[in-house]
């Protein structure tokens, strides 16, 4: 069985039509969902580019793989699902946005072929770094990354299986569409929470510098808003402008996903290839008035994940909660290769093959990059069950690279996702939720102990019954 993982950067599930998007159509991503499985509750364990990539690759949480922020480069020698596949005879390749550091010790390892963007990379005429050095490749990044990956597969001879990671820059900020992309100008629907006033939320949430109305830059927008617009109308103008570019980047991704599918079909390999499409985390698309990610709130926490392998996986929808830490062991079980004992996730392959599988009680999340200079998002950790979400904003960068120096008093939030799926009503101090709150606090504490992550010193030890 071959393995092809297409990973994009900041593609929210609610900008994929298979997930019910009301803002765009993604027929080729939908095709994978239709022929395979759509995961409705796959979550990032640290909603940020580099940390999510490291968790996917190594099957470990940020505190174990060391990639906690955007400026904590990976020790690329550590065991990963790729190193295990390669040791088992797979040919392996990594093409596109690596974004876990570069230079000795940080460049990709365990790949027969690697050809990657440097840091965030460029959309137009990007610089690539490979074992032979740096070069500029003319063209549009999403097309080039697909070309390089398919060329590598075409170059293989023999029957040994292959694993290729096709990691796109798109649709990451600053959302540069392919040259010549039309701007339709037709109004893009606003999310219901666009005018969220954060009334019941903590100051930690209000502090974030991620507002469409205030924090998109001229580089993001490409054109300055008309000066005569009011604050509210300017926010709407910026939303429309941002979304047009974002969705044009997504449309190019979708086209290129289709190229991969068509390529595999033409080779007769589609039916027995584990073809995955996913994003490194979610994204706020004007939800709560924001762009960007980082928070444990649903739009940012949820990763789109669709995958197909028609010979082995029947079509369907997966409702169980899984995380990006689970992918490595899942891929290895699918390939029949033992996982490294250090890995901390749980294979959900049995779920895909309709074998016995017990769903997790909850998932643990930790965002480390406290108060970074651009986004001002607070450090926090939390625990999400199928119904509730507990968040502890500990508001301390702890001296970790990439964090700001400011600290703020710790704050808690609690949401009842069944009654309040949009997370507009923080019920942490609501007496009706006292029992739930205390149970979740204990469950999170226990999960931290199980995973070997240390609670922040400011958090009181919960009283266990
Ligand atoms: Ca990302």
Boltz pocket constraint, residues with backbone or C-beta under 6 A from the ligand:
constraints:
  - pocket:
      binder: B
      contacts: [[A, 8], [A, 9], [A, 10], [A, 48], [A, 49], [A, 280], [A, 281]]
      max_distance: 6.0
